[in-house]
Amino acid sequence: MRNLAIAIKLKFKHFLMLGRALNFVWQSAKHWTLVNGALLVIQGLLPLLQLYFMKLIVDAVTAGFSAPDKGLALRRVLLLVGGMAATALFTSIMRSIAGLVTEWQSYIVTDHMNDLLLAKSVEVDLEYYESPKYYDTLHRAQREAPSRPVSIVNRLTQIGQSGVSLVAIAGLLVSFHWIIATLLFMAVLSGTLLRLRYVGKQYRWQCEQTSLERHATYFNWVLTDLTHAKEVRLFDLGPLFLDRFRAIRRQLRTGRLAITRRRSMAEFAAQAIATASIYGSFAYVVWQAARATITVGDLVMYFQAFTRVQGFLQSMLGSLAGLYEDNLFLANLYEFLDLKPTVVEPVPAKPVPHPMQQGIQLDHVSFQYPGGSRHALEDISLTIHPGEVVALVGENGSGKTTLIKLLCRLYDPTCGAITLDGVDLRQLSSRALRREIAVIFQDYAHYHLTARENIWLGNTAIPPNDDRIQASAQYAGADDVIRRLPHGYDTILGKRFEDGEELSIGEWQKVALARAFMRDAQLVILDEPTSSMDARAEYNVFQNFRRLVAGRSAIVISHRFSTVRMADCIYMLKQGRIVEGGSHETLLNSGGSYAKLFNMQARHYR
């Protein structure tokens, strides 16, 4: 008994969460919701009118058998049939209008949900994108967002319409005998409770399978995306990945069918009970008609009322169960929308110094990724003066890119502080701070937009046809590449869309570099900016680079010592710590790690 009470309490708790779903529907489509509400009231009352017409027709036909004026009786019957036909026609018209309104409302609600999902995706911190748990949450939210809001609108419409009809017809049945209405309600309720039970089981099972579903999605992507197409064919990986995809889908299918099979058997038993209840009730009505307690018209009306009440009850309770299911699965969307940022915006925020006078200082900064077991950076202290070019060198995994993420305030330090002109970055608006930073990461983005837009995205505050777009492309060496394209700067890059042109890795990097050069920033950060370029292109970029960053601070990360030697100050990182720092000549003369790596690389050119 205690377990039953707990189960009912949990289900009630989930139904209370419907308020949030209803608020989503209302906020996204207020006018359409009001129109839909008016239509469902009209549609809900029409079945009672049809029942009453049927009773009048049957009674009129029965009375006509003994009527002295057969013509008058026939005209009365035909008039009633005409009224019933008009009601049926009006019902069809209302149904068509309601279907159109519901569909349009569903489109608006779905777009609103997707807007919320995408806006939250942009809002959450970078740390979520580097967590498997986040991708599980996002996967579940994306899976439910397109369909569940539409389902909620449809089910609410069905509940409203069935509820109005049910109240009207149930009143008719209660006037005959209250026990009959109670029997029908209890019979249908048993099936609904069974469905609620299995909906909960299916929800829990589906949450447990999220990681497995993402693996299937991943193999689907590997088999269909251009990124992997060459290797899949060269290494003959198609059969291997296809087998893995099939195995996962088979496992998911087997688990889902097991739940469906058990639910179907339980629903069959509940349906048998409901059928016995309705025909038992109808037998009682027939017995009353045989005793002449009610007319033949009453008998027909009550029989239709029985079947319709059962239908309306099943529809409404089924929709309630479906609404519970939708709300249960929308909890996945709520979980995603409720994610809280860890990089908190200060209130009020201090203004970003412009131009900076003292520079950027890292004071004993340490950082550990969430869920990580070791520090990615440990006790980092350095200063970047205004107008200074700083280079970061070190082996892969030494913490160079992590340091850049902290400077851009994509993360906050675990210990220590980063200041700009003495002001802690945590006291500045992240958006205002990032407007003062131009950056190209080694895993730069490929935007499948026009070449012009690809560069313009670096500074959307200016018009998309500004001359600075071409100037940035020239600095980055991308101008010649773009001019050779079929439509020049208006050519779509990448093969995802029609008439798109694919670029080489080096050409994509030039476009990304041009995008970074677009921003009139105080700090320019280049993370392996020429790793995919040929020697001539790299030389040209860095010939322009010094001129481009004149008066601005810059950070360059590169494994090529021919690149970093032009920096004013070079820091050597190893396992998250700074092990050396100074100019190229100073570090070379010290004979430390930097000198060893430089000489090792230089030997290849002798």
N, C-alpha and C positions, 0 to 999 in steps of 0.2 A: 504493500500500500504506500509505504514511504517512497519507494522508487518511482511509483506512478505519479505521486505528487511532485517529485523532483522533475520528472520528464515533462509534466504539464506546465510547471513553472518555467522551465527552459524554453518550451515552445511559446509560452506567453511573452517571455522576454524577447524572443525573436520577432513576434508579431508587433511588439511595441516599437521595434526598429523600423517598422513600415513607415512611421512618421517621417523618417529621413527620406525614404524613397518617394513618398507622396510629395514632400517638399521639393525634391528634384523635379518631379513632373509639373508641379504648380509653377515653380520659378521659371521653367524653360518654356512653358506654353500655357499661360494663364487664360487667354481668350478662347483657345481651342478646348481647354478643359471645361470651361463654362458651357460652351456650345454642346460638347459631348454629354455633359451632365443633363442638359435640357432634353436632348434627344433620347437618352436612356430612360428618362421618366416617361416620356411619351410611348416609347417602345414597350416599356414594362406594363403599361395599363392596357395596351391593345389586346393581348391574349384574353383578358377577362371579358372584354367586349365581344370577342369572337365566340367565347363559350356561351355568353348570354344569347347571342344571335342563334346559335345552334339549338339551344333549349327552346327558344321561341319557334323556330322552324319545325322541330319535331312535334311540339305541342300543337302547332297550327295544322300540320299534316294529319295528326291523330284526330283532332277535332273535325277536320274536313270530311272524314269518313262518314260522320253522322250529321253533317251540316245540311240544312235544307237548301241553301244556295251554294251549289258547288263552284260556280263561277267566282263568287265573292271570296270563297275560301282559297281558291287557286290564286286569285290576285293578291291576297294577303300573303300567301306562301312565297310568291314570286317577288313581292316587295321586300320581304325579309331576306330572301336569297340575294337580292340586289344590294341590300344594306351590308350583308356579310361579304359580298364580293368587293364592295367599295372599301370595307375595312381591310380586307386582304391586300387590295391594291395600295392603300395608304401605308400598310405595314411594309410592303415591299419597297415603296419609295423611301420611307424612313430608314429602312435597313441599308439601302444604297447610300443615302446621304451620310448615315452614321459610319458606314465603312470607309467612306472617303475622308471624313473628319478624323476618325481614329488613325487611319494610315498617315495622314499629314501630321497629326499630333505625334505619332510615333517617330517620324523622321526628325522632327524638331527635338524631341526628348533624347533620341540617340545622338544627334549632333552635339547637344548640350553635354551629355555624358562624356563623349569623346573629347570635347573641349577641356573638360575638367581633368580628364586622364592625361592629356598631352601637356596641359599647363602645369600639372603636378610633376610630370616627368622632367620638365625644365627647371622646376623649383627645387627638387631634392638635391642633396649634396652629392658630390662626385663619389664619396665613399660608398653610396648605395649601388652605384654602377660597378663597383669592384667587389660586390658581395653576391654569392650564389643565392642567398636568402632573398635578396632584393629581386633577382630575376624570377624566383619562384612566385613572389608576390605580384610582380608586374605581369607575369604570364597568366596568373589566375585573373587578375583585373582585366587584362586585354581580352581574355576568353569570354568574360561575362558582359563587359561593357556594351558590345554591339547588340546583343540579343535580349538581355534581361530587362532593360528599360522598356523596350517595345512590348515584351511579354507582360510587364506590369501594367502598362496602359490598357492592353487588350483584356487582361484579367479583371482590372478594376471596372472597365466598361461592362464586362459580362456579369460581374458581381452586382453592380448597380442595377442593370436591366433585370436580371433574374430575381434580385431582392424585391424590386417593386412589384413584379408579377407574382412572386411568391406570397407577399403580404396580402395582395388582393385576393388571390385564389385560396390561400390558407384560411382567410376569413370566411370564405364560402364553405369550406370543409368543416371548420370549427362550428359553424351554424348548424351543420348536419349532426356531427358528433365529434367532440374534442379528442376522443381516444384514437380515432382514425388518423387525424393530423399528427398526433404524437407518435403513433406507430410508424408512419411514413418517415418522420424526421429521424427517429432513432435508427431505423434501418439504413438510411443513407449515411448517417453520422458514423456508423461502424466502419464503413468503407473508407470514409475520409480520414479517420484516425489511423487506419492501417497505412494509408498512403503517406501520411505525415511521418509515420515511423520509418518507412523505407526511404523517404526523401532524406531524412537525417543520416541514415546509413550510407546512402549514395554520396552525400556531401562529404562525409568524413573520409570515405574511400577515395573520392576524387582529390581531396586535399593531399592525401598520402601519396597519390600517384603523380603529383605535380612535377617532381624532378624527372620521373620516367617520361612523362609527356614532353618535357623540354628536350630530353635526349632524342626523342623521335623527331621533334621539330628541327633539331640541329642536324640530324642525318638527312632530313628532307632538304634543308638549306644547302648542305655540302653537295648533294647530288644535283641540285638545280641552279646553283649560283655560278656566275662567271669566274669568281675568285678561285674556285677549286677545279674548274672544268678541265684545265690542262693536266694537272697532276692526276685527277681521277682517271683520265684516259691513258696517260703515259704509264702509270703504275697499275693500271687495270683494277682500280679500287671500287668500281661500280658495283660488282656482285657482292663484295664484302660489306659495303655500307648498306646496300639494299637488303641483304640478309639481316643485318642488325636492326634496320628500320622495321622489317616485317616481324622480327621476333618481339620487339617492344610492342608493336601494335597488336600482335596476337595475345600477348600477356594482358594488355589493357582490355582487349575485347573479351577475353575469358572472364576477367574479374567483373566487368560490367554486366555480362550476360548472367552470371551467377546471381547477382543481386536482382536483376530483372526477372529471372525465373522464379525466385522465391516470392517476389512481390506479386507476380501474376497469379500464383496459386492462392495467395491470401486474398487477393481482390476477387477471385472467382468465388470463394466461400462467402465473402461479404455480399457479392451480387446475388447469390442464391438466396440469402436471407432477405435481401431487399425485395426480390421478386415474389417470394412467398408472402411477405407482408402486404404488398400492394394487391395481389390477387385475393388474399384473405379478406382484406378490407372491401374489395369490390364484391366479393361473395355476400358480404353483409348488406351492401347496398341493393344487390339483386333480390335478396330475401325481402327487403323492405318494399321493393317495387312489386314483388309477387303478392305481398299482402295489401297492395294498393295504398300504401302509406305515402308513396310519392308517385308522380306521373312518369310516363315513358320519357318525356323531355328531360325531367329531372335525372332519370337514370343515365341518359346519354351525357348530360352535362356533368354529372358527378364522375362518370367513368373517364371522360376527357380531363376533368379536373385532377383525378388521381394520377393519370399518366403524365399530365403536364407538371403537377406538383413534384412528382418523382424526378422528372426531367430537370425542372428548375432547381430542385434541391441538389441533385447530382451536379448540375452545372455550377451552382453557386458554391457549394462546399468543395467541389473539385477545383474551382477557381481560387477559393481560399487556400486550399492545400498547395495549389500551384503558386499562389502569391507568397506563401510561406517558403516554398522552394526557391522562388526568385529572390526573396529577401535573404534567405540563407546564403545563396551563392553571391548575392551582391555584397555580403560581408567581406568578400575578397576585394571588391572595389573600395569599400569603406576602409579596409586595412591599408590599402595603398594611398588613398586620399588623406588618411590620418598620419602619414609619415611626417615626423618633425625634423626640420633641419638642425644639424649640429653646429654648422657655421652660422651663428646667430647675428642678426643685424642689430647694431647698437641704436638705442633710442635715448636722446637724439644722437645723430652721427656727427662727428667733427668733419670740417671741410678738408679735402685732400690738398696738401700744399702744392701750389702751382705758381712759379716753378719751385722745385725743391732746392733747398739751400745746403743742407747737411748731408743729404743722401739717405741710403737705406742701410740699416744696421741689423745684423742678426746677433743676438746676445745669448750665448749658451743655449742654442736651440736644439731640442731633441724631438724626435717624432717616431711614433709607432703606429702602423696601420691598424685600424679597428680589427680585432680578432687575430692580429699578428702575434708571434711569439718573440720577436726581437725588434730592436730599434732600427728603422731604416736610416735615420740620422741621429747622431749622438754628439752633443756638446759642440755645436757648430757656432763659431763666432767669426764674423767677417763684416767688412764695410764696403759698400759700393758708392763711391763719390759721384756727384753730378758730373756728367761728361766723361766718365771713365768707362772703358771697355774691360770687362772681366771675363776670363775664360775658366770653365770648369772641365777638368779632365779626370779620367779614372776608368777602371774596368767596368764592364756591365754589372749593374746591381750595386754600384758603390754609393748611390743616393743622389746622383746629379739631377735627374728628372723630378724626384721627390722634392728636392729643394726648390725647384721652379714652381711646383704645385703650391708650396707654402707661400712663396712670394706673390702668387696670383690669388691667394687666399681661397683656393679650392679646398684646402684643409687648414686647420689651425694647429699650431705646435702643441705637442704633448707637454713639453716643458720649455721655459725660456720665452723670449719675445722677439718679434720682428717689428722694427719701427721705421717710419718714414718722417724724416725731420723731427725725430724724437717722439712722434705720435705712434702708439701701438696700432698695428693694422686692424686689430679687433675693435678699435674705436672709430674706424672709418667705414663708410658705406661700401659694401663689396662691389656694387655696380659702378659707383664713382671711381673706386680704385682701379677696376679693370679697364675703365675707359682710358686710363693713363698708361696702360701696358699693351704693347704689341707683341704677340708671341706666335711662333710656329713650333709645334711639337713634332717629335720624330714620327708619331703616328697621326699625321695630319689628315684632315677630312677631305674626301672626294665628293663635291657637291654636283649632282647631275642636273645642273642648271647651265645657263649660257656662260661663256668665258668671262663676259663683262660682269655678270652677277657674281661669279665665283670670286672675283677680285673685290667688287663693291661690298661684299659681305664683311670685309674687314673694317668698314666704316660706313654704316648705313645712315649716318647723320647727314651725308652729302647726297646730292642727286645721283641716280644711277648712270647718268651720262656725263659725269664730271671728267675733266681732262686729267685729274689725278689718277684715274684708273689706268690710263695708258702710260703715264709717267712711272707708276709703281711697277707695271709690267716690264718696262724698259730697265729699271733698276734690278729686277729679279731675273732678267734674261728671258722673260716669257713673251715679250712682244713679238719677236720673230716667229715663235711657235704659233701664236694665235693668228697672226696675219696669214699663215699658210693654210689655215682651216677654211672650209668651203664658204662660210659666212662670217669669217673674221671673228670679231668680238661677240657677235650674235649667234655663234655656233654653240649648240648644246654639247656639253662634255659628257663622255661616258656613253655606254650602249644601252642604258636602261630605257630610254625613250626614243621615239622615232626621230630619224635624222641626226642622232647623236654621234659624236666622233670620239673614239677612245684615244687617250694619250699614253705615252710611255711613262714609266715610274718617274724618270728624271723630269719629264715635262710637267707631270702633275705637281712635282715638288716646286718647280719654278712658279706655277700658278699659286700654290699655297704661300710661297715666299712673297709674292706680289701682294697677296691678301694681307700679310703681316705688315708690309711696308705702307699700306693704305692709312694706317692709324697715326695721327699726330700725337704720339705717346711720349711720355718722359722716360720710359724704360722699354727697350727693345730686347726681346729674349728669343734667341735662335737655338733650338735643340736639334742638333745634327741637320742643319739647314741645307747642306749640299751632299748628303750621303749618297744620293742616287744620281748625282750629276757627273758629267765627264770633267776632266782636268781643266779644259778651256773655260767651260761654263762656271766652274767653281772659282777660277781665277777672276773672271769678269765680275761675279757677284761680290767678291770681297774687295775688288777695286772700287766698286760703287758703295760698298757697305760703310767704309770710313766716312765718306762724304755724306751719306744718308743719315748717319747717327751723330753727326757733328752737333755738339751742344747737348746731346742726350746721353743717358747712361745705357749701357748694353751688356748683356750676358750672352756668351757663346758657349755651347757645349759641342765638342767635336772630338773624334778619335784621331783626326788628322793634325799632326803637330805643325804642318805647314800652314794650317789655318789659325791655330791658337797662338802662334808666336807673335802675331801682330797685336795681341791684347796688352793692355797696360799692366794688368795683374793676372796671374794664373794661380788657381787653387787646385791642388791634387787631392782627390778624395779616395779613400780606401775603406771599405766596409762601414760606410756611413760617417766616417771621421775625416777631417782635414789633416793630412799628414805633411803637406808642404804648401807654401805660398810665396809668391814674389814674381818678379819679371822673368821673361824667358831666359835672359842672360844669367840672372841670379840663380835660378833653379838649375840651369845647365852647369854652372860652375860649382854648385854644391855637391854634384855627383850623387844625388839621391834617386828616388823612384822615378821622378820626372825625367832626369837625365838618362837613366837606363832605358826607359821606354822610347825616348826621342832617338837615342843612338840605335836602338833596335830597329825602329822604323826607317831611320836614315840609311841604314846599310842596304836596304832594298833599292835605293836610288843611286848607289855608287857603282 
